[in-house]
C-alpha cells in the first residue's frame, strides 16, 4: 500500500482528497477479506475525509498489486493550474469560432463550459 501511495502521478497530500478508490488484484487464493479490510483501514487513516470505494480483481498471476486513485483534491496547485489552462483554452476556442462575444472571467467566472468529471 505504501508503494501504491508513493507512486501517485501527482505529488499531493492524501488528506486533501475527498474521494479515494483502491483496486486490489491478486491470485484468488491469496486475496482475503482481512487483506481488503487492512487496505481500506490504511487508506482511511491517510485520507480521513475521503469517501472510499474499493474493488478486487482475482487473477491467476503470482503478484499482489494495489492501485490507488485520489480525486476531488483541495489545495493542489497542479490541479488549479490545469483548471486555469482549461478556462483559458475555452475562452480562446470560443473567440476563434467566429467572433462569439465571450468575456474571460478567470477561475471565479462562469465555469459551465468545463465538463464535470463526476
C-alpha positions in Angstrom: 0.0 0.0 0.0 2.9 2.4 0.8 4.3 1.7 -2.7 0.9 2.5 -4.3 0.6 5.8 -2.5 4.2 6.8 -3.2 3.6 6.1 -6.9 0.8 8.6 -7.3 1.2 10.6 -10.5 0.6 13.8 -8.7 2.5 14.9 -5.6 -0.3 15.6 -3.2 -1.2 15.0 0.4 -3.8 12.2 0.7 -5.6 14.2 3.4 -6.5 16.7 0.6 -8.6 14.0 -1.2 -12.4 14.0 -0.9 -12.7 10.6 -2.7 -10.4 7.6 -2.9 -10.5 4.3 -4.8 -8.3 1.3 -4.5 -8.2 -1.8 -6.7 -6.7 -5.0 -5.4 -5.5 -7.5 -7.9 -4.2 -10.9 -6.6 -4.4 -14.6 -7.1 -7.8 -15.8 -5.8 -6.2 -18.0 -3.1 -4.2 -15.1 -1.7 -6.9 -12.5 -1.6 -8.7 -12.4 1.7 -11.3 -10.2 3.4 -8.7 -9.4 6.1 -6.3 -8.1 3.4 -9.1 -5.9 1.9 -10.1 -4.6 5.4 -6.4 -3.7 6.2 -6.1 -1.8 2.9 -9.3 0.0 3.5 -8.3 1.0 7.0 -4.9 2.2 5.9 -6.5 4.4 3.2 -9.0 5.8 5.7 -6.1 6.7 8.0 -4.2 8.6 5.4 -7.3 10.2 3.7 -9.7 10.6 6.6 -12.1 13.0 4.8 -12.4 10.8 1.7 -15.3 8.6 0.6 -13.5 5.3 -0.1 -14.5 2.9 -2.8 -12.9 -0.4 -3.4 -12.6 -3.1 -6.0 -11.0 -6.5 -6.2 -9.9 -8.4 -9.3 -8.8 -12.0 -8.7 -6.4 -13.2 -11.4 -4.0 -16.1 -11.8 -0.9 -14.0 -11.9 1.5 -14.6 -9.0 1.7 -11.0 -7.7 -0.4 -8.8 -5.5 -1.0 -5.3 -6.8 -2.8 -2.3 -5.3 -3.8 0.7 -7.4 -4.9 3.9 -5.6 -6.8 6.8 -7.2 -7.4 10.0 -5.2 -9.8 12.7 -6.5 -11.5 15.9 -5.6 -8.2 17.2 -4.3 -8.3 20.5 -2.4 -5.4 23.0 -2.4 -3.5 21.2 -5.2 -1.5 23.7 -7.2 -1.1 21.5 -10.2 -4.8 20.8 -10.4 -5.6 24.5 -10.1 -3.1 25.2 -12.9 -4.8 22.7 -15.2 -8.1 24.2 -14.3 -6.9 27.7 -15.2 -5.4 26.4 -18.5 -8.8 24.8 -19.3 -10.6 28.1 -18.7 -8.1 29.9 -20.9 -8.4 27.3 -23.7 -12.2 27.5 -23.6 -12.0 31.3 -23.9 -9.6 31.2 -26.9 -11.6 28.4 -28.7 -14.8 30.4 -28.4 -13.0 33.6 -29.7 -11.6 31.7 -32.7 -15.0 30.2 -33.5 -16.4 33.2 -35.4 -16.0 36.0 -33.0 -18.6 35.0 -30.5 -18.6 37.6 -27.7 -17.2 35.9 -24.6 -15.7 37.6 -21.7 -12.9 35.9 -19.9 -13.8 35.8 -16.2 -11.0 33.8 -14.6 -11.4 31.0 -12.2 -14.2 32.6 -10.3 -16.2 33.2 -13.5 -18.8 31.1 -15.3 -17.5 27.5 -15.2 -20.3 25.9 -17.2 -18.1 25.4 -20.2 -15.8 22.9 -18.5 -17.3 19.4 -18.3 -17.7 17.8 -14.9 -15.7 14.7 -14.3 -18.1 13.5 -11.6 
